[in-house]
Amino acid sequence: MLRFAHIDYLWGLLLIPVFILLFIVVSRWKSKAVKSLGDRSVVNLMIPDVSFSRPWLKFILFTVAYAFLLIGAADPQIGSKMEEEKRKGADLMILLDVSNSMLSQDLVPNRLENAKRAIAQLIDNLHTDRIGIIVFAGEAYVQLPMTTDYSAAKLFLNTINTNMVPTQGTAIGSAIDLGMKSFDFKDGTGKAMIIITDGENHEDDAVAAAKNATDKDVTVHVIGVGSPEGAPIPIYQNGKQVGFHTDSAGKTVVSKLNEDMGKEIAAAGNGAYVRATNANSGLGIVMDQIGKIQRKTIDSKNFKDFEDRFQFFIGFAFLLLVIEFFISNRKSQRLSNLKLFEVKKT
């Protein structure tokens, strides 16, 4: 397994296209300056020792060396040994509403982004529990299967948006049923769901689904995002807000938090209901409740004994820089005197 100890350094690779662009601009400027002196063949006779190809070679060597230096600084590591760990934990499934109403801005910056930030903080505080993510609107999909790889969980979380589910609606019951299918009930670990939704346009029988979940000892918690007063649903085009959703009469649609529905589902699922605010996501209260569920020993395989490989990249970059340093911008007299293809007159 390959990983980088300091992956942020790799952002420096984005400067390479800038270097290339600047070098091309400067090269064209020099070429125009030479042409302005007169006929190219005459100019070449005036400056016979100047090489027009070596600067390109030096630039290529420098750029490749720069890339290898950054990769070396990021410290690539290879996992040389896989070990099986035993840890006590529980299974936690996040059910996240991604319907258009989650773009309403009564939470900062909007309901969905506020919820994603809270989930990211939750993942940072996990140590032994497995986590999975299901996204839903009019339909439900597994975004992240149950895992202990918290880095992967955050990567998948960052990709979530309202365009992931084409069918609009709030199919909470379907999301709960899908979550139940995603659990492995053979391992005997404690299990819980956290539904994060505004409850807008609630469609199926989520209360019945929550009751069915409790039959298998799965608790269902609900975090309501939004406000009872509501907020309009923005419309975006090419990343810019261009207006708000309207109904058939042309009036702006206001999306309001359906707290009654959230409380009913939480009660049916033997869980807690919390309304999120800008100051409190509500996940802390829910996690206190989840902390009480039974945790059993689970097995997980992880790479151990990662070995650094930065030496090869740093060494190769240094070699390229040494070669680049000793390449002159002038033509080599020795090579110029070797007129291998000159035809001698007899």
C-alpha positions in Angstrom: 0.0 0.0 0.0 1.3 3.4 -0.9 0.7 6.6 1.1 2.2 10.0 1.5 3.2 11.2 5.0 2.9 14.9 3.9 0.5 14.8 1.0 -0.1 18.6 1.1 3.3 19.1 -0.5 2.0 17.6 -3.7 -0.1 20.7 -4.3 3.2 22.3 -5.4 2.9 20.2 -8.6 0.2 22.6 -9.8 3.0 25.2 -10.4 4.5 23.1 -13.1 2.0 24.2 -15.8 2.8 27.8 -14.7 6.5 27.2 -15.2 5.9 25.8 -18.6 3.8 28.7 -19.7 6.3 31.3 -18.4 9.2 29.5 -20.1 7.3 29.4 -23.5 6.5 33.1 -23.2 10.1 34.0 -22.4 11.4 31.7 -25.2 9.1 33.4 -27.7 10.2 36.8 -26.6 13.8 35.9 -27.0 13.1 34.4 -30.5 11.4 37.7 -31.6 14.3 39.7 -30.2 16.8 37.6 -32.3 14.6 38.0 -35.4 14.6 41.7 -34.9 18.4 41.8 -35.3 18.2 40.7 -38.9 18.3 37.5 -41.0 18.5 34.4 -38.8 21.5 32.9 -40.7 23.5 36.1 -40.3 22.6 36.3 -36.6 23.8 32.7 -36.1 27.1 33.7 -37.6 27.4 36.6 -35.3 26.7 34.5 -32.2 28.0 31.0 -33.2 28.5 29.8 -29.6 24.9 30.5 -28.5 22.7 27.3 -28.3 19.0 27.7 -28.8 18.1 24.1 -27.8 20.1 23.7 -24.6 17.8 26.1 -22.6 14.9 23.7 -23.3 17.0 20.7 -22.1 17.9 22.6 -18.9 14.3 23.6 -18.3 13.1 20.0 -18.7 15.7 18.7 -16.3 14.9 21.5 -13.8 11.1 20.8 -14.0 11.5 17.0 -13.6 13.8 17.6 -10.7 11.3 20.0 -9.1 8.6 17.4 -9.4 10.7 14.7 -7.9 11.8 17.0 -5.0 8.1 17.6 -4.1 7.3 13.9 -4.3 10.2 13.2 -2.0 9.2 16.0 0.4 5.7 14.4 0.6 7.5 11.3 1.8 6.0 8.4 -0.1 5.7 5.3 2.1 5.1 1.7 1.3 3.2 -0.6 3.7 5.3 -3.7 3.9 3.3 -5.7 6.4 -0.4 -6.2 6.9 -1.6 -7.0 10.4 -5.0 -8.0 11.7 -6.2 -5.8 14.6 -8.8 -6.6 17.1 -10.8 -3.7 18.4 -14.0 -3.1 20.2 -16.4 -1.0 18.3 -19.9 -0.4 17.0 -21.4 0.1 13.5 -22.7 3.6 12.8 -24.6 4.4 9.6 -25.1 8.0 8.6 -28.3 8.7 6.5 -27.8 12.1 4.8 -30.6 13.9 3.0 -29.3 15.4 -0.3 -32.6 16.8 -1.7 -32.7 20.3 -3.1 -34.2 21.7 0.1 -30.9 21.0 1.8 -29.5 23.9 -0.1 -31.6 26.3 1.9 -29.5 28.8 3.8 -31.1 29.0 7.2 -28.0 27.3 8.4 -24.6 28.6 7.4 -23.5 28.2 4.6 -26.5 25.9 3.9 -28.1 22.9 5.5 -26.1 20.3 3.5 -22.7 21.9 4.0 -23.4 22.4 7.7 -24.3 18.7 8.0 -21.2 17.6 6.1 -19.0 19.7 8.4 -20.6 18.1 11.4 -20.1 14.6 10.0 -16.4 15.4 9.3 -16.0 16.4 12.9 -17.7 13.2 14.0 -15.3 11.1 11.8 -12.3 12.9 13.4 -13.5 11.8 16.8 -14.0 8.1 15.9 -11.4 5.6 17.0 -12.7 2.0 16.9 -16.2 2.3 15.4 -17.1 1.5 11.8 -18.9 4.1 9.8 -21.0 4.0 6.6 -22.8 6.7 4.7 -26.1 6.5 2.7 -27.4 9.5 0.7 -31.1 9.9 -0.1 -33.6 12.1 -1.7 -36.4 10.5 -3.7 -34.2 7.3 -3.7 -31.5 6.0 -1.4 -27.9 4.9 -2.3 -24.9 3.6 -0.4 -22.2 6.3 -0.7 -19.8 4.5 1.7 -20.0 0.9 2.8 -19.2 0.2 6.5 -15.5 0.8 7.1 -12.9 1.8 9.7 -10.9 3.7 7.1 -11.7 7.2 8.3 -9.6 8.9 5.6 -11.7 7.3 2.9 -14.8 8.2 4.7 -13.9 11.9 4.6 -13.0 11.7 0.9 -16.4 10.2 0.1 -18.1 12.8 2.3 -16.5 15.6 0.4 -18.0 14.4 -2.9 -21.6 14.5 -1.6 -23.9 17.1 -3.3 -27.5 17.5 -4.2 -27.0 16.2 -7.8 -26.1 12.7 -6.7 -29.7 11.5 -6.6 -31.7 12.5 -9.7 -35.1 11.8 -8.1 -36.3 14.5 -5.7 -38.1 13.8 -2.5 -37.3 12.6 1.0 -37.5 8.8 1.1 -36.3 8.3 4.6 -38.0 4.9 4.9 -36.1 3.6 1.9 -32.9 4.9 3.4 -33.5 3.1 6.7 -34.3 -0.1 4.8 -31.1 0.2 2.8 -29.1 0.9 6.0 -30.5 -2.3 7.5 -29.4 -4.3 4.4 -25.9 -2.7 4.7 -25.4 -3.9 8.3 -23.7 -7.3 9.0 -25.8 -8.7 11.8 -23.6 -11.8 12.2 -20.8 -10.0 14.0 -23.0 -9.1 16.9 -21.8 -5.5 17.2 -24.0 -2.7 18.4 -25.6 -0.8 15.6 -27.2 2.6 15.2 -28.3 5.0 12.5 -28.2 8.8 12.4 -30.6 10.4 10.0 -29.8 14.0 9.1 -32.7 15.7 7.2 -35.0 18.6 7.1 -38.0 16.3 6.6 -39.3 18.3 3.6 -41.6 16.4 1.2 -41.5 13.3 3.4 -42.8 10.4 1.3 -42.7 6.8 2.6 -43.5 5.3 6.0 -40.3 6.1 7.8 -41.8 5.5 11.2 -42.6 1.9 10.3 -39.1 1.4 9.0 -37.7 2.8 12.2 -39.8 0.4 14.2 -38.6 -2.5 12.1 -35.0 -1.4 12.8 -35.5 -1.7 16.6 -36.7 -5.3 16.1 -33.0 -6.0 15.3 -31.7 -3.8 18.1 -30.8 -0.9 15.8 -31.4 2.5 17.3 -32.5 5.3 14.9 -31.5 8.9 15.8 -32.6 12.0 13.9 -31.0 15.3 13.6 -33.2 18.0 12.1 -31.4 20.6 10.0 -33.1 23.9 9.2 -35.5 26.1 11.0 -39.3 26.0 11.6 -39.5 29.4 9.9 -37.8 28.0 6.8 -35.9 29.5 4.0 -36.2 29.7 0.2 -34.4 27.0 -1.9 -31.7 28.6 -4.1 -31.2 27.7 -7.8 -27.6 27.4 -9.1 -26.2 27.5 -12.6 -22.5 26.9 -13.2 -21.9 27.3 -9.5 -23.6 30.7 -9.2 -27.0 31.4 -7.6 -29.5 32.7 -10.1 -32.7 32.7 -8.1 -35.0 30.6 -6.0 -37.4 27.8 -6.6 -41.0 28.9 -7.2 -44.3 27.0 -7.3 -46.8 26.8 -10.1 -48.2 30.2 -9.0 -44.8 31.9 -9.3 -44.4 32.2 -5.5 -41.1 31.5 -3.9 -41.0 28.1 -2.2 -40.0 28.2 1.4 -38.6 25.0 2.9 -39.4 24.5 6.5 -38.0 21.9 9.0 -40.5 19.2 9.8 -39.7 18.6 13.4 -42.8 16.5 14.2 -41.8 13.9 11.6 -38.2 13.8 13.0 -39.5 13.3 16.5 -41.8 10.5 15.4 -39.1 8.6 13.7 -36.7 9.0 16.6 -39.3 7.8 19.1 -40.2 4.8 16.9 -36.4 4.0 16.6 -35.8 4.3 20.4 -33.4 7.1 19.6 -33.0 10.8 20.2 -34.1 13.8 18.2 -32.0 16.9 18.1 -32.4 20.1 16.1 -29.2 21.4 14.6 -28.3 25.0 14.9 -25.3 27.1 13.7 -23.8 26.8 17.1 -24.5 23.1 17.8 -24.8 20.3 15.2 -26.5 18.0 17.6 -24.1 15.2 16.8 -22.5 15.4 20.3 -25.8 14.6 22.0 -26.6 11.8 19.7 -23.1 10.3 20.1 -23.5 10.3 23.8 -26.5 8.1 23.3 -24.7 5.9 20.8 -21.8 5.5 23.3 -24.2 3.5 25.5 -24.8 0.7 22.9 -22.9 -2.6 23.1 -19.5 -2.8 21.6 -17.9 -6.1 20.6 -14.5 -7.1 19.4 -14.2 -6.7 15.6 -11.4 -7.6 13.3 -9.8 -5.2 10.8 -6.8 -5.5 8.6 -4.4 -2.6 8.4 -1.0 -2.0 6.8 1.8 -1.6 9.4 5.6 -0.9 9.2 5.4 1.7 6.5 8.9 2.3 5.0 10.0 5.6 3.7 10.9 5.9 0.0 11.7 9.6 -0.2 15.4 8.9 -0.6 15.1 7.7 -4.2 13.1 10.7 -5.3 15.4 13.2 -3.5 18.5 11.5 -4.8 17.2 11.4 -8.4 16.2 15.1 -8.2 19.6 16.0 -6.9 21.3 14.1 -9.8 19.1 16.0 -12.4 20.0 19.3 -10.8 23.7 18.5 -11.0 23.4 17.6 -14.6 21.4 20.8 -15.3 24.0 22.9 -13.5 26.9 21.6 -15.7 25.0 22.0 -19.0 26.0 25.4 -20.5 23.8 27.6 -22.6 26.7 27.8 -25.1 27.6 25.2 -27.7 30.4 22.9 -26.9 33.6 23.8 -28.9 34.7 20.1 -28.9 31.4 19.0 -30.4 31.4 21.8 -32.9 34.9 20.9 -34.1 33.8 17.3 -34.7 32.4 17.9 -38.2 31.3 14.3 -38.7 29.1 15.0 -41.7 31.3 17.5 -43.5 32.2 16.4 -47.1 35.8 17.2 -47.8 36.7 18.5 -51.2 39.4 16.6 -53.1 
